[in-house]
Amino acid sequence: MAKRGGFPGGMGMPGNMSNLMKQAQRMQRQMEEGQKELEAKEFSAKAGGGAVEVVVSGKKEVLRVTLSEEAVDPDDIETLQDMIVAAANEALRQADEAGSELMGRMTGGLGGGMPF
């Protein structure tokens, strides 16, 4: 007669399910810690040969914009604006890349240890 509510031999799902839940909880804690580390990091990029520097956080918030005197030309505001945009976009790209790397590290082992 087959045992009710389980797999032959009495082994299987209940123990595996418990292990999966523990792994999921551990992974969630690691993700939260990694996210906090990422948010605390700063990413910096320069444009115009270093005339403009933009620093953003891992939260993708602009923290600082530094302009050198030679970047400020009242007759050419558009170039300054372009340099700020370029530096900001590069710093944000770096923050995105760091976030993607974090996700890759955290989810890279998802397939390992799964019973199917």
C-alpha positions, 0 to 999 in steps of 0.5 A: 500500500502506498503511503499517503501524501508523499513519494515512495520511500517516504522521502522527497518533497517535505524535506526538499521544500524545507531546504528550498525555503531556507535557500530562498531566505538565505538568498533574500538576505544576501540580496538585501545586503548586496543592495545596501552595499550597492546603494552606499557606493559612489560612481564617478564619470568625467567628460570634456577631458575632466572639465566636468565630473558627476558623481552618482550613488548606487541609488542612481541619485546625483550626489555632486557635479564638479565643474572646472573653470575652463568648462564655464564659457558664457558664450558656449553653455551648450557644450557645458550642458552636453558634458554634464549630460555625458558624465551623468549618463556614464556614471549612471551606466556604471551604477547600472552595471554594478547592479547587474553584476550584483544580480548575476552573482546572487542569481547565478546559482539558482539552477544548482541544487534544484531537484528538477 
